[in-house]
Amino acid sequence: MGECRLNHSLQDVSSKLEEQKAYLPSDIVLQLQACLQQPLEQEILNQLFHLLKKYDLAEDAVRLERDAQFKTLLQGLTS
């Protein structure tokens, strides 16, 4: 993923999750929905947005890589 200098709001991330949730593993969707109920740092919001962006268009290998990144990020937020 290229680096983006735009800051994404909680609403941006929530909307992107809503767009992409049909393509994501259900466990990740549930964890993301729970995660978005708490205050998050801007850097985390940006990372989540970019992992979600065009998830539906990504090849299987890229999706697996993003899934792993989601899990790592979410694990860090819940521990």
Secondary structure as UniProt FT lines:
FT   HELIX           10..20
FT   TURN            21..23
FT   HELIX           26..35
FT   TURN            36..37
FT   HELIX           42..52
FT   TURN            53..54
FT   HELIX           55..57
FT   HELIX           60..78
//
